[in-house]
Amino acid sequence: MTKVLVPFDFSEQAQNALDFSTGLAEKFDNVLVEVLHVIEIPVSSGYGGSMGGGEMMPEVESQIFFIELMKRRKEQMAELEAEYAGRKFEFITKIKLGNAYKNISESIIEESPDLVVMGSKGIGGLEEIVVGSNTEKVVRHAQCPVLTIKGKSDPNSFKKIVFASDFKEGDSEVAARVKRLQNLFEAELYFVVVNTPGNFESTRDSINRIKTFVKTYGFENVKAEIYNSASEESGIIEFADDINADLIAMATHGRTGFIHLITGSIAEDVVNHSSRPVWTFKAK
């Protein structure tokens, strides 16, 4: 069975991710969509006495709010299960308590989903540091592919996929995943090398490496492209905009490993700043 994990916080962005996931699940047999909601546990205020004037202590207020929130979330999850009952795919919900990233990570490790689909509105500046951390951490550390959805997205419309790399090294696992991604959406692939002022090379060298990669791993329906920009991040986003791509795909690997173009930070920047869906996979 193919399992799709959808972290869900009842926001518009999360609903977009869920709509995409259920739309994708309708296309195939034997798919399980799991919706995971994490409730943050309130921190004790530390007050031990009455505030006076008949007001409840902050600690008591927090406990009451938490109980009411738990009840409401259970009702909402039950409503979701009822909404998707009887569909072609299996649909389940789970509620966990504690830190959002910790619980998402544990679910990925324990349940080994085939795909994580997360909603994001795209952020920048200080907000990127504070709000974007959960999505960034999942993208950086998840051992399965992560698809970040930025708005309403129809899985039937993904016909142009940009895969950005420098193609200097080969990794059969990532190549196989990119090929499966292409087959999943029956899409045309655009293999792009981004040239920057600090890391410039001839078009001939770049094209030859792409051709070698295509031949080595047996890709079809691929276009090779070289794009000049001030940075890898901006080049990937600009190229995807120029060809009106439906999806950006990248391999992430930290500081070592496969295809030495995209580090974790570049992938996270693209996830945060691109208006398009972004598929990432951590290469070994």
C-alpha positions in Angstrom: 0.0 0.0 0.0 1.2 3.5 -0.8 1.0 5.8 2.2 0.7 9.6 2.0 1.2 11.6 5.2 -0.4 15.0 5.4 0.5 17.2 8.4 -2.7 19.2 9.0 -3.3 22.3 11.1 -6.7 23.3 9.7 -5.2 26.3 7.8 -6.0 27.1 4.2 -2.5 25.9 3.2 -3.0 22.6 5.0 -6.4 22.1 3.2 -4.6 22.7 -0.1 -2.2 20.0 0.7 -5.0 17.6 1.7 -7.0 18.4 -1.4 -3.9 17.6 -3.6 -3.2 14.4 -1.7 -6.8 13.1 -2.0 -6.9 14.1 -5.7 -3.6 12.2 -6.2 -5.0 9.2 -4.3 -8.0 9.0 -6.6 -5.7 8.3 -9.5 -4.3 5.1 -8.1 -5.3 1.9 -6.3 -4.3 0.8 -2.8 -3.5 4.3 -1.4 -3.7 5.3 2.3 -4.0 9.0 3.1 -3.1 9.8 6.8 -3.9 13.2 8.2 -1.8 14.1 11.2 -2.7 17.0 13.5 -0.4 18.0 16.3 -1.7 19.9 19.3 0.9 21.9 21.2 0.8 21.3 25.0 0.3 24.5 26.9 3.1 25.7 29.1 2.2 26.1 32.7 2.0 29.8 33.8 3.5 29.0 37.1 0.9 31.1 39.0 -0.2 29.4 42.2 -2.8 31.8 43.6 -5.9 33.7 42.7 -5.6 36.8 40.5 -8.4 38.5 42.5 -11.7 39.9 41.3 -13.1 36.5 40.7 -10.8 35.8 37.7 -9.5 32.3 37.1 -5.8 31.7 37.3 -4.0 31.7 34.0 -3.0 28.1 34.6 -6.6 27.0 35.0 -7.6 29.0 31.9 -4.9 27.3 29.9 -6.1 23.9 31.1 -9.7 24.6 30.2 -8.7 26.0 26.8 -6.6 22.9 26.1 -9.5 20.5 27.0 -11.9 22.4 24.8 -9.4 22.5 22.0 -8.8 18.7 22.2 -12.6 18.1 22.1 -13.0 20.4 19.1 -10.1 18.9 17.2 -11.4 15.4 17.8 -14.8 16.5 16.4 -13.1 18.1 13.4 -11.0 15.0 12.6 -14.1 12.8 12.8 -15.8 15.2 10.4 -12.9 14.8 8.0 -13.1 11.0 8.2 -16.8 11.1 7.5 -16.2 13.5 4.5 -13.7 11.1 2.9 -15.4 7.8 3.8 -16.3 5.5 1.0 -13.7 7.0 -1.4 -11.4 5.0 -3.6 -8.6 5.4 -1.1 -8.3 4.6 2.6 -8.4 7.7 4.9 -7.4 7.9 8.5 -6.6 10.7 11.0 -4.4 10.9 14.0 -3.9 13.5 16.8 -0.6 13.8 18.7 0.4 16.1 21.5 3.6 18.1 21.7 6.0 19.8 19.4 4.8 19.8 15.7 8.2 19.0 14.1 9.1 16.3 16.6 5.8 14.5 16.1 5.9 14.8 12.3 9.5 13.5 12.3 8.6 10.6 14.6 5.6 9.7 12.4 7.8 9.7 9.3 10.4 7.4 11.0 7.8 5.1 12.6 5.3 4.8 9.7 7.7 5.1 6.7 5.3 7.0 4.4 6.0 7.0 0.7 5.3 10.8 0.5 4.8 13.7 2.8 2.6 16.5 1.5 2.8 19.8 3.4 1.0 23.1 2.8 3.0 26.4 2.8 2.2 30.0 1.9 5.8 31.0 1.3 7.5 33.3 3.6 10.6 35.5 4.0 12.7 37.6 6.4 12.2 37.2 10.1 8.9 35.3 9.6 10.9 32.7 7.6 13.1 32.0 10.6 10.2 31.7 13.1 7.3 30.3 11.1 9.1 28.3 8.4 11.2 26.2 10.6 8.9 23.1 10.7 8.6 22.8 6.9 12.3 23.5 6.5 13.3 20.9 9.0 11.0 18.3 7.4 12.5 19.0 4.0 16.0 18.8 5.4 15.7 15.6 7.3 12.9 13.5 6.0 14.0 10.2 4.4 11.0 10.1 2.1 10.1 12.6 -0.6 8.4 15.8 0.6 6.0 17.7 -1.6 5.4 21.3 -0.5 2.1 22.8 -1.9 1.8 26.6 -2.1 -1.8 27.0 -3.2 -4.7 25.1 -4.8 -3.0 22.4 -7.0 -4.5 19.8 -9.3 -2.4 16.6 -9.5 -3.7 16.1 -13.1 -2.1 19.4 -14.2 1.5 18.6 -13.4 2.9 18.3 -16.9 6.1 20.3 -16.7 8.7 19.3 -14.0 11.9 21.1 -13.5 14.7 19.0 -12.0 17.7 21.2 -11.0 21.2 19.8 -10.4 24.8 20.1 -11.6 24.8 16.4 -12.7 28.4 16.0 -11.6 27.8 12.8 -9.8 25.3 10.0 -10.3 22.9 8.4 -7.8 20.7 5.6 -9.1 18.2 5.9 -6.2 17.5 9.6 -6.8 17.5 9.1 -10.6 14.9 6.3 -10.1 12.8 8.6 -7.9 12.8 11.4 -10.5 11.8 8.9 -13.1 9.0 7.6 -11.0 7.9 11.2 -10.4 7.8 11.8 -14.1 5.8 8.7 -14.7 3.4 9.5 -11.9 2.3 12.7 -13.6 3.1 11.6 -17.2 5.1 14.8 -17.4 7.9 16.4 -19.5 11.2 16.8 -17.6 13.4 19.9 -17.8 16.9 19.2 -16.5 18.5 22.5 -15.7 22.0 23.6 -14.6 22.1 27.0 -13.1 25.2 29.0 -13.9 26.2 31.7 -11.3 29.0 34.3 -11.4 30.9 32.4 -8.7 30.4 29.0 -10.3 30.4 29.5 -14.1 31.2 26.9 -16.7 30.7 26.5 -20.4 27.3 25.5 -21.9 29.0 22.6 -23.6 30.3 21.1 -20.4 26.9 21.4 -18.7 25.0 20.0 -21.6 27.3 17.0 -21.9 26.9 16.1 -18.2 23.1 16.3 -18.6 23.3 14.0 -21.7 25.4 11.6 -19.8 23.0 11.5 -16.9 20.0 11.0 -19.3 21.8 8.2 -21.1 23.1 6.5 -17.9 19.7 6.3 -16.3 17.5 5.9 -19.4 15.4 9.0 -19.2 13.0 9.9 -22.0 11.0 13.1 -22.8 13.7 15.4 -21.3 14.9 18.8 -22.3 18.3 20.0 -21.2 18.6 23.7 -20.2 21.4 26.0 -19.0 20.2 29.1 -17.0 22.3 32.1 -15.9 21.4 33.8 -12.7 22.9 35.6 -9.6 22.3 32.5 -7.4 21.2 28.9 -7.6 18.0 29.6 -5.7 17.0 32.5 -7.9 17.9 30.7 -11.1 15.8 27.7 -10.2 12.8 29.8 -9.4 13.3 32.1 -12.4 13.7 29.3 -14.8 10.5 27.5 -13.5 8.7 30.8 -13.9 9.9 31.4 -17.4 8.7 28.0 -18.7 5.6 28.1 -16.4 6.6 24.8 -14.7 4.0 22.9 -12.7 6.6 21.5 -10.2 10.2 22.0 -9.1 12.1 18.9 -8.1 15.4 18.8 -6.1 17.6 16.3 -4.3 18.8 17.5 -0.9 21.9 16.1 0.8 23.4 18.5 3.3 27.1 18.9 2.6 28.0 15.5 1.1 26.6 12.9 -1.2 24.7 13.0 -4.5 24.9 15.7 -7.1 26.7 18.6 -5.6 24.4 21.5 -6.6 21.7 21.7 -4.0 22.5 21.8 -0.4 19.8 21.7 2.2 19.8 25.5 2.6 19.2 26.1 -1.2 16.3 23.6 -1.2 14.7 25.2 1.9 15.1 28.7 0.3 13.4 27.5 -2.9 10.6 25.9 -0.8 10.1 29.1 1.0 10.3 31.5 -1.9 8.9 29.7 -4.9 5.2 30.2 -5.7 5.2 26.7 -7.2 4.9 23.3 -5.7 8.4 21.9 -4.7 9.3 18.2 -4.5 12.4 17.3 -2.5 14.2 14.1 -1.6 17.1 13.6 0.7 19.8 11.7 -1.1 22.0 9.3 0.8 
